[in-house]
């Protein structure tokens, strides 16, 4: 009877566990990009920030023996990348997209160059919380062995949702994102707000990279991201710049990314690899579905555009 139960629930449990594991980087990158875009700026360089954060976290964890120090170092590196991006984009007629692509290539190149000596060493992993001790099924125990960063990401999504509506800093961010002129009329410096918002977004994106290298998959290599930083931008649009929507959309993307491994884990030997493309197909569908030359997206910040 127990084996039958395991067989029935094998795929759903594998997808559930995979959704949580795969979604965590999406959560942090999308929340970071939400903060940035809420200020009226878009940052396509988060892919480079994610990968550089992964390398930084892994390297510092190897050197210090502490994954916590690795995450903190990644946050600092991500904030620096964000500050550089934000400072360049404050100049008139600078194209956010072009600068983002340049920063992405810069981050990737620096990560690959500085991280070569850390491919072989093994870094300590981030801790997880075992919530499946009540079950005798190994699949349930594995599915409910959840990394602490997932819970932090969930709490952060709730906090940002509340902060955007109720805190002064959230209201300032929304004013700057909706109208540069209105912000200046209120005595707010839009360039400073966007600079700090871009730095905060970069810091959160780097946490997503730290998760990749220090927990899942838990190693450092040059192909660690697979474009998750870019997909997170589509996720933000899909979520309509809503932090809770970002969290739920990240779970959806995570579930799509877990389809292939889930099928492989239950013994499917043919065709499962096609499902590895599910997150990318989902990204294309979202971008096509939300594109329109005649109407603006609901919830989009009014000042969000390609140039400033």
N, C-alpha and C positions, 0 to 999 in steps of 0.2 A: 504493500500500500504506500509506503514511504517513497519507494522508487517511482511509483506511478505519479505521486504528487510532485516529485522533483522533475519528472519528464514534462508534466503539464505546465509547470510554472518556470521551467528552465529559461525559455526565451524572454518572457516578460521580466523576470528577475535580472537577466543579463542586460536587457535594455535599460531597466531602471538603474542598475548599478553603473552602467556605462554612461547614462545620461548625466548622472551626478558627477562622475569623474571628468567627462569631456566638457561639461558645461561650465565648470569653475573658471577656466581662463576666459571664456566668453563673458561671464558675469562681470569680472573686473575690468576687462577691456571695454565692454559696452557701457558700464557705469562711468568709467573715465571719459569715454567719448561723449556721453550724455552731458557731463559737466562742461566739457569744452564746447560742444555745439550749442548748449543752452546760452552760452555767452556770445554766440554769433560767429564762431570760428569752427572750421572743420579741420581735422588732423588725420590725414591719410598716412602719416609716418608711424602710426602705432604698431605696425607690423615690425618695423625695425626696433622700436622701443621694447616690444614684447620679447624679441629674440635677444637683444642686448641685456634685458633684465634677466632672462633665463641664464645667460652666460655669467653675468655678474653674481647672481645668487649662488650658482653652482661653484664658481671659483672661490667666493668668500666662505662658503660652507666647507669646502675642502681645506682651505687654509686655516680657518678658525675652529672647525669641528662643530659649528653651530648653524643649523638651518635657519634659526631665527635671525642671526646676524646676516645671513644670506638674503633673506627677504628684505630686511631693512636697507641693506646695501643696494638691492635692486630698486627699491623705492626711491632712494637718493639719485641713482643713475637715471631713472625714468623722469624724475622731476627736472633734472638738468637738461635732458633731451627736450622736455616740454618748454622749459625756459628759452632754450635756443630757438625752437620753432616759433614760440610766441613773440620773441623779440624781433625776429626777422619779419614776421607777418604784420607787425604794427606799422611798417612803412607804407605809404600810399601806393595803390595799384599793384601791390605784391599779390601774386596768385597763391592762395592757400593750397590748392591742389599740387601745383608744381613744387612748392616748398615741402609739402608732405611727402611727395615721392622722393625728393632729394634726401630728406631726413631718413626715410625708410632705407634707402640704399646705403646711406652713411652708417646707420645702426647695424644693418646686416653685415656690412664690410668690417666694421670695427669688432663686432662679436666674433666673426669667423677668424679674424687675425689674432685677437687677443685670447681667444678660447681654444686654440689648437693644443696648448699644453695641458688642458684640463679635460680632454676627451677620455683619457684612460683612467685617471684617478676616480675613486668612488666617494661621493659626498653623502653625509648623513641625510636621511629623509625627514620631511615634515611629519609631525605626529597626526594620527587619525583617532577618531572616537568610535569605539566598538559598540554599536547599538543593537546588535543581533544576538547577544548572549542568551536571550530567552528561547532561541530556536536551536534544534539539533541539526538542522539542514545547513550544510556548508555553504550552499548557494545563498541562503538568506543571510548568514553571517557575513559573507563577502559583500553582499549588496548593501548591508547596513554598516559597513566599516567605512565611515565617511570622514574625509579630511576636514580639519578645523577651518580651513580657509573657505570652504563651502558655506559654513554657518556664518562666518564673518561677512561673506558676500551677501547672503540673504538679509542679515541685519543692516548692512550698509544700504541695500536697496530700499528697505523700509524707511531708514533714516533720511535718505536723500528725497524720497517722495514727500515726507513730512517737511523737510527743511525747505524745499522749493516753494512750499505754500505758506509756511509759518515763520521761518527765520528771516531776519533782516538780510543776511548774506544771500539767501536764496532769492529773495525779492530783488536785490540788486542785480544778481546774475540774470534774472528774467528780464528786467528792464533793459540792461545792456544788450541782451540777445534780441529783444524785440525792436529796439530803436536806439541807435547811437545818438541821435540828436536829442531825444528825450532824456537820455542818461546824462548828457552834458548839461542840459538845462537844469537838471536836479543836482548839479555839482559833482557828478560821478565821473571818474576818469575811465572811459571804456577800454583804453589800451592796457591800463594796469589790471583791470578786472579780467580781461581776456588773457593776459600774460599769466596770471595766477591760476586761472581756470585751465589753461593748457598745461601748466606744470602739474596741477592736481590730476588731470587726466592721464598724463604720462606716468605719474607715480603709480596710479592704480593699474595701468596697463602692464607695468613692470612686475607688479605682484602676480598677474596672470602668467608672466614668463617664469617667475620663480616657482610657481606651482608646477609648471611643466617639467622643469629640470630637477626639482627636489621632491616630487611626489609621483606624478603620472605624466609621462612614462617614467620619470625619475632618473634621467640621465641627460648628459649634454652632448648634442651633436648638431650639425649644421642644418639638418632638416627637421628640427624639433617642432616648428610652428605649423607648417603646412597651410599658411595663409590665414590663420585664425584672426590676426589683427585686422586684416582687410574685411573679412567676413563680418566682424563685429560692427563695422560701420553700417553695413546693410541691416544688421540686427537692430541698431538704434533707430533707423528709419522705420523698420517694421514695427517697433515698439512705440513709435510716435513720441520719442524723447521722454518716455515715462519710465522712471527707474524700476518700478515693479513690473512693468511690461518688459523691460530689458531682462529682468531675472527670469520671467516665464519664457520669453523667447529664447534665452540661453539654454534653458532646459529642453526646449523644442529642438534647437540646433544640436544639443548634446545627444538627445535621443536619436536624431537622424545620423549623427556620427557613430553611434553605438550599434546601429543595425548590422553592419558587416561583421564586427567582432562577435556580436551576440549569436548570429547564425553560425559562425565558425565554431563557437564554443560548445554548441549542442550537436556538432557532428556534421553540419552541412559542408560538403566538400566541393560543390560546383556552384558557380554563379554568385556566391556570397560577396566576392570582391567588387561586384558592380555596386553594391550598397555603400561601399566606401566613398562613392561620389555623391551620396545623398546630401551632405551639407552644402556642396558647391552648387548642385542643382537647385536646392532650396534658395540659396543666395541669388541665383539668376532669376528665379521666379519672383522673388520679392522685389528685386530691382526693376523688372519689367512691369510688374503689377502696380508699383508705386510711381512710375514715371508718367508724366503728362505735361505737354507743352501749354495747356490751357488752364490748369488749376494748380493751386498750391497744396502742399500736404497739410493735413489737419495736425495741429500741434507744433508745426515747424516754427522755430524762432524767426521773427521777421527780418532780422539783420543777417541771417545765415545766407551767405552767397560765396561765389568763387573768389571774389576780390574784395578788398577792404580799402 
